[in-house]
Amino acid sequence: MRAVNPVYIPRNHQIEAAIRAAEDEGDFSVFHELHEVLQQPFTEQPGKARYQLPPEPEEEVKQTFCGT
């Protein structure tokens, strides 16, 4: 199971947070950290458990740029 199911997936709320930080604040650190985590999606990474969590109600993305 672990060989075919990633520990970390790019969730919409995480991607939206990275976009908002970059566009609204010129802060690319959120993107860079997400990108770093996703370089090894099948490997458990210390201190990165938040990237496994579903969104909180206020973080839910109702519509993405592509309309999904």
PEGIJO-V469481 format. One line per field, one symbol per residue. ss: DSSP state (h for helix, s for strand, l for the rest). phi: phi as a letter, one per 20 degrees, with the letter a starting at -180 (. if undefined). psi: psi as a letter, one per 30 degrees, with the letter a starting at -180 (. if undefined). A space follows every 50 residues. Layout:
ss=???
phi=???
psi=???
This chain:
ss=lllllllllllhhhhhhhhhhhhhhlllhhhhhhhhhhllllllllllhh hhllllhhhlllllllll
phi=.ffddffccfegfffffffffffecmdefffffffffffcfedfdgmdgf feefffgfefeebegene
psi=efffjlekljkeeeeeeeeeeeeefgjgeeeeeeeeeffiffkkkkggff ffklkleffkjfklefg.
